[in-house]
Amino acid sequence: MSSYFLLAILLLGFVITFQIAKASEYVGILRGEKKNNESNNRINGFLMIVFLVLGLIGVYWCNELFKGKILGKAASDHGEKIDQMLYITIVITGVVFFITQILLFWFSFKYQFSEKRKGYYFPHNNKLEVIWTVVPAIALTVLVGFGLMYWFQITGEAPKNALQVEITGKQFGWIFRYPGKDNVFGNKYYKNISDAENNSLGLLWDDPKTHDDIVINSTMYAVVNQPLKLIINSRDVIHDVGLAHFRMKMDAVPGTPTTMWFTPLYTTEEMKKSTGNPDFEYEISCDQMCGRGHYTMKGIIKIVTAEEFILWKAKQVSNYALVMKDKLPAADSVKTTAVSMPAKLIASK
């Protein structure tokens, strides 16, 4: 209620100011105060030049202050291409911005009202209309074309050596699933979802392929310089996997899996050194309003070396083993626990 009241006050203040200005203008005309109008025109023209200069200085200052300091460099191969596309877009629109704004404010100053000059009016010009229609259309078509090309690459088929991770959004967190040594995800059914029974994804235990699937509720691990394919789902409402450091995002839609892939270029440790931030982490944000706890929906991605990933995965226990540990014989339980341990690593032990 208070916000509506404040908005009403601001709107009323604007209307009153506008009416006072118009009334002052009419009174000046009725009194024949031509000199007053000419003086106001000169002041407004001068203020236009001041605003132009200060505005350009402000644009330059903001660029120097924030360039490359908010998210840092792109940490994925696709992210680098997206940054390049954005820089090209900024250059093109920036040139147009500076030309139009400088002309706008300079013309307001140079061609302010004068009795010695009469404005030239023409209702139609085919050449100008063709120029300001065709040129922007071509420029926008090229930019959109690059965007579509990158989009098809991001959502297209991932390389065969890609690490596959299923990421599922829920209010208000992320669930990650890795396939076991068979490199195949087992089947699941939404009616089987039960947090109380430690089955947060509704895996079907009758399917042997689910027995070695690893389910993580905290941090996703991925390998540097190895393609990473994300299979994205939602358990309740629409979420959005936002990976700002990788310049990637994709909706998580209930019942409709979506995918995207990219190759991480820097480990988490490398980014800590590069950014000078010892607490740096690759974050997963939800970029779609999904409820009251939306702002708390945060995940972490650890980008590690291949050796570190092998050791981490070898320590993980399958979801099936966690659920069935009281029902399985000891030998089977141990076997299931170590399903993801590579043969070389086991031999070395």
C-alpha positions in Angstrom: 0.0 0.0 0.0 2.8 2.4 0.9 4.4 1.9 -2.5 1.2 2.7 -4.3 0.8 5.8 -2.2 4.4 6.9 -3.0 3.8 6.3 -6.7 0.6 8.4 -6.5 2.5 11.3 -4.8 5.2 11.2 -7.5 2.7 11.2 -10.3 0.8 14.1 -8.7 4.1 16.0 -8.3 4.8 15.5 -12.0 1.3 16.7 -13.1 1.6 19.8 -10.9 5.1 20.7 -12.2 3.9 20.2 -15.8 0.8 22.4 -15.2 2.9 25.2 -13.6 5.3 25.2 -16.5 2.5 25.4 -19.0 0.8 28.1 -17.1 4.0 30.1 -16.9 4.5 29.7 -20.6 1.0 31.0 -21.4 1.3 33.9 -19.0 4.6 34.9 -20.7 3.0 34.8 -24.1 0.0 36.9 -23.0 2.3 39.5 -21.5 4.4 39.6 -24.6 7.6 38.6 -22.8 9.6 37.7 -25.8 12.9 38.4 -24.2 12.0 36.1 -21.4 11.4 33.3 -23.9 14.6 34.0 -25.8 16.5 33.9 -22.5 14.9 30.6 -21.6 15.9 29.1 -25.0 19.5 30.2 -24.5 19.6 28.6 -21.0 18.0 25.4 -22.2 20.4 25.2 -25.2 23.4 25.7 -22.9 22.1 23.0 -20.5 21.8 20.7 -23.5 25.5 21.0 -24.2 26.4 20.6 -20.5 24.3 17.5 -20.3 25.9 16.1 -23.4 29.4 16.6 -22.1 28.7 15.3 -18.6 26.8 12.4 -20.1 29.7 11.3 -22.3 32.1 11.7 -19.4 29.7 9.5 -17.3 29.6 6.8 -19.9 33.4 6.7 -20.2 33.8 6.7 -16.4 31.3 3.8 -15.9 33.0 1.8 -18.6 36.4 2.2 -17.0 35.0 1.5 -13.6 33.1 -1.7 -14.3 34.7 -3.2 -17.5 35.6 -6.8 -16.8 35.2 -6.4 -13.0 31.7 -7.8 -12.4 31.9 -11.3 -13.8 35.5 -11.4 -15.1 36.5 -13.3 -18.2 34.3 -16.0 -19.7 35.2 -19.4 -18.3 33.9 -21.6 -21.2 34.5 -21.9 -24.9 30.9 -20.9 -25.8 31.2 -18.1 -23.2 34.1 -16.6 -25.1 32.1 -16.6 -28.3 29.1 -15.0 -26.6 31.3 -12.3 -25.1 32.8 -11.6 -28.6 29.3 -11.3 -30.0 28.3 -8.9 -27.2 31.4 -6.8 -27.8 30.5 -6.6 -31.5 26.9 -5.6 -30.6 28.2 -2.9 -28.2 30.5 -1.5 -30.8 27.8 -1.2 -33.5 25.1 0.2 -31.1 27.7 2.3 -29.4 28.6 4.1 -32.7 25.0 4.7 -33.4 24.5 5.9 -29.8 27.3 8.5 -29.9 26.3 9.8 -33.3 22.6 10.2 -32.5 23.1 11.6 -29.0 25.7 14.1 -30.0 23.6 15.3 -32.9 20.5 15.4 -30.7 22.0 17.7 -28.1 24.1 19.7 -30.5 21.2 20.4 -32.7 19.1 21.5 -29.7 21.7 24.0 -28.9 22.6 25.2 -32.4 19.1 25.4 -33.8 17.3 26.9 -30.9 14.5 29.3 -31.6 15.5 32.4 -33.5 13.3 35.0 -35.4 16.1 35.3 -38.0 15.8 31.6 -39.0 12.9 29.6 -40.3 12.8 25.9 -39.9 12.8 23.8 -43.1 10.0 21.2 -43.3 9.7 18.3 -45.7 7.0 15.6 -45.3 8.7 12.8 -47.1 12.2 11.6 -48.3 12.5 8.2 -49.9 16.3 8.1 -49.7 16.4 8.8 -46.0 13.7 6.2 -45.2 15.5 3.6 -47.2 18.7 4.3 -45.4 17.3 4.2 -41.9 15.3 1.1 -42.6 17.6 -1.1 -44.7 20.9 -0.4 -42.8 19.5 -1.3 -39.3 17.6 -4.3 -40.8 20.9 -5.7 -42.3 22.8 -5.0 -39.1 20.2 -6.7 -36.9 19.9 -9.6 -39.2 23.6 -10.3 -39.0 23.6 -10.0 -35.2 20.5 -12.3 -34.9 22.2 -14.8 -37.2 25.3 -15.0 -35.0 23.0 -15.4 -32.0 21.1 -18.3 -33.6 24.4 -20.0 -34.7 25.7 -19.9 -31.1 22.4 -21.1 -29.7 22.3 -24.1 -32.0 25.9 -24.9 -31.0 25.1 -24.7 -27.3 21.9 -26.8 -27.5 23.1 -29.1 -30.2 24.7 -32.5 -29.8 27.6 -32.6 -27.4 30.9 -34.3 -28.2 31.1 -38.0 -27.5 33.6 -37.6 -24.7 31.4 -35.1 -22.9 30.8 -35.7 -19.2 27.0 -36.0 -18.7 25.4 -34.6 -15.5 21.7 -34.3 -14.9 20.7 -31.2 -12.9 17.2 -31.0 -11.4 15.7 -27.8 -9.9 13.4 -27.9 -6.9 12.1 -25.3 -4.5 14.8 -24.1 -3.5 17.9 -26.0 -4.5 19.6 -28.2 -7.1 20.0 -32.0 -7.3 22.8 -33.5 -9.5 22.9 -37.0 -10.9 25.9 -38.8 -12.4 25.8 -42.1 -14.3 27.9 -44.9 -12.9 30.5 -46.9 -14.7 27.9 -48.0 -17.4 27.7 -44.3 -18.3 23.9 -44.6 -18.6 21.2 -43.0 -16.5 18.6 -45.3 -15.0 14.9 -44.6 -15.4 12.9 -42.5 -13.0 9.2 -41.7 -12.3 8.0 -38.6 -10.7 5.5 -40.4 -8.5 8.4 -42.2 -6.9 9.9 -39.0 -5.6 10.3 -39.2 -1.8 12.8 -37.1 0.2 11.9 -39.1 3.3 13.1 -42.3 1.6 16.2 -40.6 0.2 14.9 -40.8 -3.4 14.8 -37.2 -4.4 14.6 -37.9 -8.1 12.1 -40.8 -8.1 14.6 -43.4 -9.4 13.1 -46.8 -10.3 15.0 -49.4 -8.3 13.6 -52.2 -10.5 15.8 -50.8 -13.3 19.4 -52.1 -12.8 20.8 -49.1 -14.5 19.8 -46.9 -11.6 21.9 -49.0 -9.1 25.1 -47.2 -9.8 23.7 -43.7 -10.4 25.2 -41.1 -8.0 22.9 -38.3 -6.6 24.5 -35.2 -5.1 22.6 -32.4 -3.3 25.4 -30.0 -2.7 28.1 -29.4 -5.2 28.5 -30.4 -8.9 32.0 -31.5 -10.0 33.2 -31.2 -13.6 36.5 -31.5 -15.4 38.4 -28.7 -16.9 38.9 -28.8 -20.7 36.4 -31.7 -21.0 33.0 -31.0 -22.6 30.2 -30.9 -20.0 26.6 -31.8 -21.1 23.8 -30.7 -18.7 20.5 -32.5 -18.8 18.1 -30.1 -17.1 14.9 -30.9 -15.3 12.6 -29.5 -12.7 10.8 -31.3 -9.9 8.1 -28.7 -9.3 7.9 -25.3 -11.0 9.8 -23.6 -13.8 13.4 -22.8 -12.8 16.4 -21.6 -14.8 19.9 -22.8 -14.6 22.0 -19.6 -14.7 25.8 -20.0 -15.1 27.0 -16.4 -15.3 30.7 -17.2 -15.3 30.2 -19.5 -18.2 27.8 -17.1 -19.9 25.2 -19.9 -20.1 21.5 -20.3 -19.0 18.7 -22.7 -19.8 15.2 -23.1 -18.5 14.3 -26.1 -16.2 10.8 -27.1 -17.2 8.8 -29.8 -15.4 8.3 -32.8 -17.6 10.3 -31.4 -20.5 14.1 -32.0 -20.2 16.3 -29.4 -21.8 20.0 -29.6 -22.6 23.1 -27.5 -23.1 26.8 -28.2 -23.2 30.1 -26.2 -22.9 33.7 -26.8 -22.1 35.1 -25.3 -18.9 38.4 -23.5 -19.5 39.7 -22.8 -16.0 39.6 -24.8 -12.8 38.2 -23.2 -9.7 41.7 -22.8 -8.2 42.8 -21.0 -11.4 39.9 -18.6 -11.2 40.7 -17.9 -7.5 44.2 -16.8 -8.6 43.0 -15.0 -11.7 40.3 -13.0 -9.8 42.4 -12.5 -6.7 39.5 -13.8 -4.7 40.3 -16.8 -2.4 36.6 -17.5 -1.9 35.7 -17.6 -5.6 33.2 -20.3 -6.6 31.4 -21.0 -9.9 27.8 -20.3 -8.9 24.5 -21.8 -10.2 21.7 -19.3 -9.8 18.0 -19.7 -10.6 17.2 -17.0 -13.2 13.5 -17.6 -13.1 11.3 -16.3 -10.3 10.1 -19.6 -8.7 8.7 -18.6 -5.3 9.5 -16.9 -2.0 12.8 -18.6 -1.5 14.0 -17.9 -5.1 16.8 -15.7 -3.9 18.3 -18.6 -1.8 18.4 -21.0 -4.7 22.1 -21.2 -5.2 24.4 -24.1 -6.3 28.2 -24.5 -6.7 30.2 -26.0 -9.6 33.7 -27.2 -8.8 35.9 -27.3 -11.9 38.8 -29.7 -11.2 41.5 -31.6 -13.1 40.7 -35.1 -14.5 42.8 -36.7 -11.7 40.9 -34.8 -9.0 37.6 -35.7 -10.5 38.5 -39.5 -10.6 39.4 -39.4 -6.9 36.2 -37.5 -6.0 33.9 -39.8 -7.9 35.6 -42.9 -6.4 34.5 -41.7 -3.0 30.9 -41.3 -3.9 28.2 -43.8 -2.9 25.4 -44.6 -5.3 21.9 -43.5 -4.4 20.8 -47.2 -4.5 23.4 -48.2 -2.0 22.3 -45.4 0.4 18.7 -46.5 0.2 19.2 -50.2 0.3 22.2 -50.4 2.6 20.1 -52.1 5.3 18.6 -54.6 2.8 21.7 -55.7 0.9 24.3 -58.2 2.0 27.6 -56.7 3.1 29.5 -57.8 0.0 26.9 -56.4 -2.4 26.8 -53.1 -0.4 30.6 -52.7 -0.7 30.5 -53.6 -4.4 27.7 -51.0 -5.0 29.5 -48.4 -3.1 32.5 -48.6 -5.3 30.8 -48.8 -8.6 32.2 -45.6 -9.9 35.9 -46.4 -8.9 38.0 -46.7 -12.0 39.8 -50.0 -12.5 43.2 -48.4 -12.7 42.6 -46.7 -9.4 41.5 -49.9 -7.7 44.5 -51.7 -9.1 46.8 -49.0 -7.7 45.4 -49.6 -4.3 
